[in-house]
Amino acid sequence: MKKIYIVVIFLLALVVTLIFATGMMGRPKPGVYIKKLKDSHYQLIANRKPYIVKGACYNPIPIGENHEYDWWSDPHTPWLRDGKLMQEMGVNTIRVYQPHENIEEVRRVIHDLYALYGIRTILGHWLGFWEYPCPFYSDKAFQDRIKKEVLEMVAAYKDEPGILLWILGNENNYSCWGRVNPWSDEEIDKEADPQKKNLLRAKIYYTFVNDLAREIHGVDPDHPVALGNGELVGLDIASKVCPDIDLVACIIYRGKTFGNLFQSLKATFDRPILLSEFGADSYDAYKNLEDQNMQAFFLESQWRQIYENLAKNKKGAGNCLGGTIFEWTDEWWKHNESDPKGYKIHNPEAGWSSGSYYFDIKAPGNMNMNEEHFGIVALSEELESGLNKRIPKKSYYVIREFWKNPNLNPKNKKGAKSR
């Protein structure tokens, strides 16, 4: 009888093991997921360990080319040169706004960065935002086409070990308020109140994004889905119609400090936040000269706030997952996209204004934001193995040291003490 009991216990143990192994008692935790802690803080978990996103937005356009350049198939493999530099800095993630059409080339980049340097990839989709004519998020045919593209992207790359998460859109919410690429439909046009028009657009847009997120989870339960959003604009509406969104990926340019960003998000839409685009340029528009100290000063301050708002830090909101700096390398084509001759000139002219970057706000017309100088790595016209030589700026080294020991008090940098 004793032997029978032993056999029965063994068989029961085996059955329970099989149940857990096959997920019959609930889906096992995916490779990457968001964990909500008891104090309502959030952590990103990858391979069963907390993961702080220490990343950079990545689009390695060489001097003389513009955004249409196909770097994915560049025979000089810029991602290998950059991956080594990133690894030495401590970068563990890149953000790509939308992948190339060639699936195998994209897979190669994702695989190489992760296998060789331990760098994960965030893939996104513009959701048709920069198409012409402008996007119509209430149009069924438009929605179906974008949904097809997004789900094909997810299906193509979801099994790559280097994938971290998906971002839907970037600053597409601004189109709901008519700031960029405005759109409408018959129902919206009938509404006389301008504010109600905006709210209708926002509800349509965010509902569409949530539909995408829900379908992505059906295809890929192993990676979180983020809502890409310009600032916090519209997130009060998103909170009502986006239950399937796992996190908010915010584009934020607030200078030295993010202000009340983290607490405001917690009160408005209780989701963790990834700073998916933030940074500072390295050109002083007022003095009309390069100032790498200025860029390093802003970036260190920004990273210090990111760390203060990570989970388990009592100083902050505990809802931050990290960030991806805008950007890895300078882009020489951005000041005047319609002039190919300008792609070979590192233009010092500012393209827009922000008082939050106060060092050079007294520039003529208050134009102080220099789009071609946001890289933390400069490009030289000198070639190395067919690629523009990479020259890390001061911010590269300052952030590298901060990531090594974020508990150190800020040090006075040369040129920053008097600011």
C-alpha positions as CSV (number, residue, x, y, z in Angstrom):
1,M,0.0,0.0,0.0
2,K,2.9,2.4,0.8
3,K,4.3,1.9,-2.6
4,I,1.0,2.8,-4.2
5,Y,0.9,6.0,-2.2
6,I,4.4,6.9,-3.3
7,V,3.5,6.2,-7.0
8,V,0.3,8.3,-6.7
9,I,2.2,11.2,-5.1
10,F,4.8,11.0,-7.8
11,L,2.2,11.1,-10.5
12,L,0.4,14.0,-9.0
13,A,3.6,15.9,-8.8
14,L,4.3,15.1,-12.4
15,V,0.9,16.3,-13.5
16,V,1.2,19.6,-11.5
17,T,4.6,20.2,-13.1
18,L,3.2,19.6,-16.6
19,I,0.3,21.9,-15.9
20,F,2.6,24.8,-14.9
21,A,5.0,24.0,-17.8
22,T,2.2,24.1,-20.4
23,G,0.5,27.2,-18.9
24,M,-2.7,25.4,-18.2
25,M,-3.1,27.2,-14.9
26,G,-2.6,30.6,-16.5
27,R,-0.2,32.0,-19.1
28,P,3.4,32.0,-17.7
29,K,5.1,35.3,-17.4
30,P,6.5,36.4,-20.8
31,G,10.1,37.3,-21.5
32,V,9.4,41.0,-21.1
33,Y,6.6,42.4,-19.0
34,I,5.7,45.2,-16.6
35,K,5.4,44.4,-12.9
36,K,3.3,46.5,-10.6
37,L,4.7,46.5,-7.1
38,K,2.8,46.7,-3.8
39,D,3.5,50.4,-3.5
40,S,2.0,51.0,-7.0
41,H,5.5,51.5,-8.4
42,Y,6.3,49.9,-11.8
43,Q,9.2,47.8,-13.0
44,L,10.1,46.5,-16.5
45,I,11.1,42.9,-16.2
46,A,13.3,41.2,-18.9
47,N,14.6,37.7,-18.5
48,R,13.2,37.7,-15.0
49,K,15.3,40.7,-13.9
50,P,14.4,44.4,-13.5
51,Y,15.4,46.3,-16.6
52,I,16.1,50.0,-16.7
53,V,16.0,51.3,-20.2
54,K,19.2,53.2,-20.9
55,G,18.9,53.9,-24.5
56,A,19.2,56.1,-27.5
57,C,17.0,56.9,-30.5
58,Y,18.9,55.4,-33.5
59,N,18.9,56.5,-37.1
60,P,22.5,56.5,-38.3
61,I,22.3,58.7,-41.4
62,P,25.7,59.4,-42.9
63,I,26.8,62.9,-43.9
64,G,25.4,63.8,-47.3
65,E,22.2,61.7,-47.0
66,N,18.8,62.3,-45.6
67,H,16.0,60.3,-43.8
68,E,15.4,58.3,-47.0
69,Y,18.8,56.6,-46.8
70,D,18.6,52.8,-46.3
71,W,21.1,52.3,-43.5
72,W,19.7,48.8,-42.8
73,S,21.4,47.5,-45.9
74,D,24.6,49.6,-45.7
75,P,27.4,47.2,-46.5
76,H,29.6,49.0,-43.9
77,T,27.2,47.9,-41.1
78,P,27.1,51.1,-39.1
79,W,25.2,49.3,-36.3
80,L,28.2,47.2,-35.5
81,R,30.5,50.2,-35.1
82,D,27.8,52.0,-33.1
83,G,26.9,48.8,-31.1
84,K,30.5,48.6,-29.8
85,L,30.5,52.3,-28.8
86,M,27.1,51.9,-27.1
87,Q,28.2,48.9,-25.2
88,E,31.2,50.8,-23.9
89,M,28.9,53.6,-22.8
90,G,26.4,51.4,-21.1
91,V,23.5,51.7,-23.6
92,N,21.3,48.7,-23.4
93,T,18.5,49.7,-25.8
94,I,17.9,51.5,-29.1
95,R,14.7,53.0,-30.3
96,V,13.8,52.7,-34.0
97,Y,10.7,54.7,-35.0
98,Q,9.7,52.3,-37.8
99,P,11.6,49.3,-39.3
100,H,12.8,49.0,-42.9
101,E,10.7,47.0,-45.4
102,N,13.2,44.2,-45.8
103,I,12.4,41.8,-42.9
104,E,15.7,39.9,-43.1
105,E,17.8,43.1,-43.0
106,V,15.9,44.3,-39.9
107,R,16.3,40.9,-38.2
108,R,20.0,41.0,-38.9
109,V,20.4,44.4,-37.1
110,I,18.2,43.3,-34.1
111,H,20.1,40.0,-33.9
112,D,23.6,41.5,-34.2
113,L,23.0,44.2,-31.6
114,Y,21.6,41.8,-29.0
115,A,23.9,38.8,-29.7
116,L,27.1,40.8,-29.9
117,Y,26.5,43.7,-27.5
118,G,23.5,42.8,-25.4
119,I,21.5,45.7,-26.8
120,R,17.8,45.3,-27.1
121,T,15.6,47.0,-29.7
122,I,12.3,49.0,-29.3
123,L,10.4,48.9,-32.6
124,G,7.7,51.4,-33.4
125,H,5.3,52.4,-36.2
126,W,4.4,55.9,-37.3
127,L,0.8,54.9,-37.8
128,G,0.8,56.8,-41.1
129,F,1.4,60.1,-39.4
130,W,3.8,61.5,-42.0
131,E,2.0,60.2,-45.0
132,Y,0.5,62.5,-47.7
133,P,-2.3,63.3,-47.6
134,C,-2.4,63.5,-43.8
135,P,-3.7,60.6,-41.8
136,F,-7.4,60.1,-41.3
137,Y,-7.8,58.0,-38.2
138,S,-11.6,57.8,-38.5
139,D,-11.4,56.3,-42.0
140,K,-12.0,52.5,-41.9
141,A,-9.8,51.8,-45.0
142,F,-6.9,53.8,-43.5
143,Q,-7.3,52.0,-40.1
144,D,-7.3,48.6,-41.8
145,R,-4.2,49.3,-43.8
146,I,-2.3,50.6,-40.8
147,K,-3.5,47.7,-38.7
148,K,-2.2,45.3,-41.3
149,E,1.2,46.9,-41.4
150,V,1.5,46.9,-37.6
151,L,0.5,43.3,-37.1
152,E,2.8,42.2,-39.9
153,M,5.6,44.0,-38.1
154,V,4.8,42.3,-34.8
155,A,4.5,38.9,-36.4
156,A,7.8,39.3,-38.2
157,Y,10.0,40.3,-35.2
158,K,8.2,39.1,-32.0
159,D,10.4,36.0,-31.8
160,E,13.7,37.9,-32.0
161,P,15.3,37.7,-28.5
162,G,16.5,41.3,-28.9
163,I,13.0,42.8,-29.0
164,L,12.1,44.8,-25.9
165,L,8.7,46.4,-26.7
166,W,6.5,48.1,-29.3
167,I,5.7,51.8,-29.5
168,L,2.6,52.9,-31.4
169,G,2.9,56.4,-32.9
170,N,5.1,59.2,-31.6
171,E,3.5,62.7,-31.4
172,N,0.4,61.7,-33.4
173,N,-1.9,63.1,-30.6
174,Y,-1.0,66.6,-31.8
175,S,-3.0,66.0,-34.9
176,C,-6.1,65.8,-32.8
177,W,-5.5,69.4,-31.7
178,G,-4.6,70.6,-35.2
179,R,-1.0,71.4,-34.3
180,V,0.5,69.0,-36.9
181,N,-1.2,67.1,-39.7
182,P,-4.7,68.0,-38.8
183,W,-7.6,65.7,-39.9
184,S,-11.4,65.5,-39.7
185,D,-14.5,63.7,-40.8
186,E,-18.2,64.5,-41.4
187,E,-19.2,63.9,-37.8
188,I,-16.4,66.1,-36.4
189,D,-17.2,68.9,-39.0
190,K,-20.8,69.1,-37.8
191,E,-19.6,70.0,-34.3
192,A,-19.5,73.7,-33.8
193,D,-17.5,73.8,-30.6
194,P,-13.7,73.7,-31.4
195,Q,-12.8,72.1,-28.1
196,K,-15.4,69.3,-28.6
197,K,-14.0,68.8,-32.1
198,N,-10.6,68.1,-30.6
199,L,-12.1,65.7,-28.0
200,L,-13.9,63.8,-30.7
201,R,-10.7,63.4,-32.7
202,A,-8.7,62.3,-29.6
203,K,-11.3,59.7,-28.7
204,I,-11.3,58.3,-32.2
205,Y,-7.5,58.3,-32.4
206,Y,-6.9,56.7,-28.9
207,T,-9.6,54.1,-29.5
208,F,-7.8,53.1,-32.7
209,V,-4.5,52.8,-30.9
210,N,-6.1,50.7,-28.2
211,D,-7.6,48.3,-30.8
212,L,-4.1,47.9,-32.2
213,A,-2.7,47.2,-28.7
214,R,-5.3,44.6,-28.0
215,E,-4.7,42.8,-31.3
216,I,-0.9,42.9,-30.8
217,H,-1.4,41.2,-27.4
218,G,-3.2,38.4,-29.2
219,V,-0.3,37.9,-31.6
220,D,2.5,38.6,-29.2
221,P,1.7,38.2,-25.5
222,D,5.4,38.4,-24.6
223,H,6.2,42.1,-25.1
224,P,4.6,45.3,-23.8
225,V,2.8,47.8,-26.0
226,A,3.4,51.5,-25.5
227,L,1.3,54.5,-26.6
228,G,3.7,57.1,-28.2
229,N,2.5,60.5,-27.1
230,G,3.7,64.1,-27.3
231,E,3.9,65.4,-23.7
232,L,0.8,64.5,-21.7
233,V,-1.6,66.1,-24.1
234,G,-4.8,64.0,-24.5
235,L,-3.9,61.4,-21.9
236,D,-7.0,62.2,-19.8
237,I,-9.0,60.9,-22.8
238,A,-6.6,57.9,-23.4
239,S,-7.2,56.9,-19.8
240,K,-10.8,56.2,-20.6
241,V,-10.4,54.4,-23.9
242,C,-7.0,52.7,-23.7
243,P,-7.3,49.8,-21.2
244,D,-5.0,47.6,-23.3
245,I,-2.0,50.0,-23.3
246,D,0.8,48.8,-21.0
247,L,2.8,52.0,-20.8
248,V,3.1,55.5,-22.2
249,A,6.1,56.4,-24.3
250,C,6.4,60.2,-23.9
251,I,8.3,62.7,-26.1
252,I,9.4,65.4,-23.7
253,Y,11.6,68.5,-24.2
254,R,11.5,70.5,-20.9
255,G,15.1,71.4,-20.5
256,K,16.8,70.7,-17.2
257,T,13.8,69.3,-15.4
258,F,10.8,67.2,-16.2
259,G,8.8,69.2,-13.6
260,N,5.7,67.4,-12.4
261,L,5.6,65.0,-15.4
262,F,5.7,61.7,-13.4
263,Q,3.2,62.7,-10.7
264,S,0.9,64.2,-13.4
265,L,0.9,61.0,-15.4
266,K,0.2,58.9,-12.3
267,A,-2.9,61.1,-11.6
268,T,-4.1,61.3,-15.2
269,F,-3.4,57.8,-16.6
270,D,-1.9,55.3,-14.2
271,R,0.6,53.6,-16.5
272,P,4.4,53.5,-16.3
273,I,6.3,55.9,-18.4
274,L,9.2,55.5,-20.8
275,L,10.9,58.8,-21.8
276,S,11.1,57.7,-25.5
277,E,12.5,61.0,-26.8
278,F,14.2,63.7,-24.8
279,G,17.6,65.5,-24.8
280,A,19.5,68.7,-25.6
281,D,21.5,69.9,-28.5
282,S,25.2,70.8,-28.3
283,Y,25.1,74.1,-30.0
284,D,24.8,77.5,-28.3
285,A,22.7,79.6,-30.7
286,Y,23.3,82.7,-28.7
287,K,27.1,82.5,-28.7
288,N,27.0,80.9,-32.1
289,L,29.4,78.1,-31.2
290,E,29.4,74.5,-30.1
291,D,28.9,73.9,-26.4
292,Q,29.2,70.3,-25.4
293,N,29.2,71.3,-21.7
294,M,25.7,72.7,-22.1
295,Q,24.4,69.4,-23.6
296,A,26.1,67.3,-20.9
297,F,24.7,69.5,-18.2
298,F,21.1,69.1,-19.4
299,L,21.3,65.4,-20.1
300,E,22.8,64.5,-16.7
301,S,20.1,66.5,-15.0
302,Q,17.4,64.7,-17.0
303,W,18.9,61.3,-16.2
304,R,19.1,62.1,-12.5
305,Q,15.3,62.8,-12.6
306,I,14.7,59.6,-14.5
307,Y,16.5,57.6,-11.8
308,E,14.7,59.5,-9.0
309,N,11.4,58.3,-10.4
310,L,12.3,54.6,-10.9
311,A,10.6,51.9,-8.8
312,K,11.6,51.6,-5.2
313,N,13.0,55.2,-5.1
314,K,11.1,57.1,-2.4
315,K,12.0,60.5,-3.9
316,G,9.7,60.1,-6.9
317,A,6.6,58.6,-8.4
318,G,8.1,55.2,-9.0
319,N,6.5,55.0,-12.5
320,C,9.5,55.5,-14.8
321,L,11.1,52.7,-16.7
322,G,14.0,54.6,-18.2
323,G,14.6,56.6,-21.4
324,T,16.0,56.8,-24.9
325,I,18.0,59.9,-25.5
326,F,17.4,61.8,-28.7
327,E,19.7,61.0,-30.3
328,W,22.7,58.7,-31.0
329,T,24.4,60.6,-33.8
330,D,24.0,64.1,-35.3
331,E,21.8,64.3,-38.4
332,W,23.3,66.8,-40.9
333,W,20.2,66.8,-43.2
334,K,17.6,68.2,-40.9
335,H,17.7,71.9,-41.1
336,N,16.5,72.2,-44.7
337,E,15.2,68.9,-45.9
338,S,14.4,70.3,-49.4
339,D,18.1,71.2,-50.1
340,P,20.3,68.2,-50.8
341,K,23.3,70.4,-51.0
342,G,22.8,71.2,-47.3
343,Y,23.1,67.5,-46.3
344,K,26.9,68.0,-46.4
345,I,26.9,71.0,-44.2
346,H,26.6,70.8,-40.4
347,N,24.1,73.7,-40.2
348,P,24.3,75.9,-37.0
349,E,20.9,77.6,-37.6
350,A,18.2,76.8,-35.0
351,G,14.9,75.5,-36.2
352,W,12.7,76.2,-33.2
353,S,12.5,77.9,-29.8
354,S,12.3,76.6,-26.3
355,G,12.7,78.7,-23.2
356,S,13.3,75.6,-21.1
357,Y,16.8,75.5,-22.7
358,Y,17.7,78.8,-21.1
359,F,21.4,79.0,-21.8
360,D,20.9,80.3,-25.3
361,I,17.3,81.5,-25.3
362,K,18.6,85.1,-26.0
363,A,19.5,84.0,-29.5
364,P,18.0,86.2,-32.3
365,G,14.2,85.6,-32.3
366,N,14.7,83.2,-29.4
367,M,15.5,80.5,-31.9
368,N,17.8,78.2,-29.9
369,M,17.0,74.6,-30.8
370,N,19.5,73.2,-33.3
371,E,18.1,70.0,-34.8
372,E,21.4,69.0,-36.5
373,H,23.3,68.9,-33.1
374,F,21.2,66.6,-30.9
375,G,23.6,63.6,-31.2
376,I,25.6,62.5,-28.2
377,V,28.1,61.3,-30.9
378,A,29.4,63.6,-33.6
379,L,30.1,62.6,-37.2
380,S,33.3,63.5,-38.9
381,E,33.7,63.9,-42.7
382,E,36.8,61.6,-42.3
383,L,35.9,58.0,-43.1
384,E,36.8,54.9,-41.2
385,S,36.1,51.6,-43.0
386,G,33.6,53.4,-45.2
387,L,31.7,55.1,-42.3
388,N,31.9,58.7,-41.0
389,K,34.2,58.6,-38.0
390,R,32.3,58.5,-34.7
391,I,33.4,61.1,-32.1
392,P,31.7,60.8,-28.8
393,K,30.7,64.2,-27.2
394,K,31.2,65.1,-23.6
395,S,27.6,64.0,-22.8
396,Y,28.6,60.4,-23.9
397,Y,31.2,60.3,-21.1
398,V,29.1,62.1,-18.5
399,I,26.1,59.8,-18.9
400,R,28.4,56.8,-19.0
401,E,29.7,57.8,-15.6
402,F,26.3,58.6,-14.2
403,W,25.0,55.1,-15.2
404,K,27.9,53.5,-13.4
405,N,27.2,55.4,-10.2
406,P,23.9,57.4,-10.2
407,N,24.2,58.0,-6.4
408,L,27.1,60.4,-6.8
409,N,26.3,64.0,-6.3
410,P,26.4,66.2,-9.5
411,K,29.8,67.4,-10.2
412,N,30.5,70.9,-11.5
413,K,31.5,70.5,-15.1
414,K,33.9,72.9,-16.9
415,G,31.8,75.7,-18.2
416,A,28.7,74.7,-16.2
417,K,29.5,76.2,-12.8
418,S,28.6,79.8,-13.9
419,R,25.4,78.8,-15.6
